[in-house]
Amino acid sequence: MNKETISDKQGVSIMIMFIIGTASIMARGLDAKQDLWLAIILATIAYIPIALICSYILSSFPQKNIFDIIELCFGKVIGKVILIIYTWFLFHTGVLVYMNFTNFVNTVALPETPKIILMIIILMLSSYITKKGIEIIGRWSEIFSIILISFILISRLLLIKEINIDNLYPILNTGTKAIIEGIYSVFAFPFTQTVVFTATFSNLKNSKSPYNIYIKSSLIGGIIIFLISISNILVLGVNEAVNTYYPSYESAARISIGNIFQRLEIIIATVFSFGAFIKGSIFLLASCKGFTKIFNINDYRFIVIPISLLMIDLSCFLHDGIKDYFEWILGVWQYYAFPFQVILPIIVFIAIKIRYKNLIKNKI
């Protein structure tokens, strides 16, 4: 099997697409209402320590992923138990990402198309690029991340005449509890979801690459999410933004340039589709690597198709409809994900510090 290596630029491109992809369309942090801007800034700051922890984990053991490191730190038995639980989380979250895509397309574009058909199509594409490996995903992202960021900026600029600055007032009037809930919502999705890259970024060019990738991506991603979310509030207002599944899509629908260019929400739909594709592919890749570690399979490519089929199968039974899906995503998922996206990296970080203190010190 050829060794896959990605550059820092490709790593940053993948992670930016991962961060802004599904977050570009969904409403996160709206617990804070008009103080969403503050929630996003504080969530970005709160995420930095997790980004540094993930970077430390990867840089401590070059050429190894989180599954290898867990087994090194906790041994075969305990490590295997952790691997099984964590791989389930990655697999489950991957299914949710793909369901997000199918729900969106089914709602705004193809209401008569069975969701299973949409799920099969996107997983066929994801399976193909996943089998090609992280290096191909990196090359693909390097090109399309620039295009998608440009699309986002253009769509926001075209909404300037629709902006109502009064929608941000009164400032700091939602209460501390609401702001904290908003901070945690953005912190959990999409920021700490990037913990998944500890499973896929095992072949970076040097030991400092994880720091460079995580920090640059978090800052760029945070700025873009800030612009998207604030423009949604400015255009739609808090009440309308809260009461719609896809506020970015709804705000983009108001773009109008004379009588020629109207209904340019296709821009946001394109951003979301490409972002969901990359995000889902990363979770698929991480899930496959987890299963290969559990079952001692040498090449993850061998199980990409079977895992994809399992994802399609689970998506048929996981949620009854879009309302049930959003109730889980917006109300439950962020607490369900906390042990995997925050506690697990911290525990692995502490284990490395204790068990491999001298090794890491000598390496540094």
C-alpha positions, 0 to 999 in steps of 0.5 A: 500500500502506497504511503499517503502524505498531505501538505499543510496547505492541503490539510488546512483546505480539508479542515476548512471545508469540513468546518464550514461545509454543513455549518454553512447551512445549519443554524447553530448557536442561535440559543444566544439569539442576537448575541450569536456573534459573541457566542461564535467568538468565544466558541472559537477561543474555547476550541483552541485548547482542544485544537492544541491537544489534538495537534500534540497527540498527532505530533507526539506519534508521527505516522500513527493515528488516534487508534494506534495511539489509544492502543499504545496508551491503554493496552490491548484490552482497554484500548480495544474497548475504547476503539470499538466505542469511538469507532461507533461514534465516528460511524454514527456521526458519519451517517448523520452527516450524510442524512443532513445532506439528503434531508437538505436536498430532499427539502429544497430541491428534490422533494419527490425523490426518495432519500435512500436514492440520494444517500446511495448517490453521495455514498457512492461518490464518497466511497470512490474518493475515500478509496483513493485516500486522504491525499486525493481528498487533500488535492481536491479540497485545495482547489474547491476550498478557494472556490467555496470561500469565494462563493460564500463571500460573494453571497454575503456581499450581495445581501448587503442591501437586505441587512437590517442592523437593528436585528442585532439589538439589544446587545447582551440582552439574552442572558448569560445562560443563553449565551453559554448554550450558544457558545457550547452549541458552536463549540460542539458543532462544528469545531470539536468535530475536527477531533476526527482528523486525529484518525486521518492525519497520520501522514503529515510532512513534519511533526509541527504540521498538526499545529499549523493545520489546526490553528489556521483552520480554526481561525479561518473557519471561525471567521467564515462561520462568523460572517455567515451566521451574523449575516443570517441574523442581519437579514432574517432577524432572530425569530425567522432564523430560529424557526427555519431549518436552513437559515443560510439558504433562506437568506440567500434566497433574498439575493436579487440583482435587478431583474436578471439575477435572482434566487441565488441560493444555489450558491449556498446549496453548492457550498453545503453540498461540497462541504457535506461531501468532504465531511462525510468522506472524512468520517467514512475514512475515519470509520474504516480506519477504526474498523481495520484496527479493531479487526486487524485488517491491513488495508482500510480500502478493503472495507470502504464499500461494506461500511458505506452499505452499513451507513446506507442501511442505518440511515433508513432506520435512524430517524423518522423524518427531518423534524425528528432528525433536527430534534436530535441534532440540535437538542441531544447530539452536542451532549452525546458527542462531548465524551468523544470530542472533548473528554477522550482527547484530554484523556489521551493527552494525559496518558501520553504525558504520563506514559511517554513523557521521556520519549516526547521530551527527547523528541522535542 
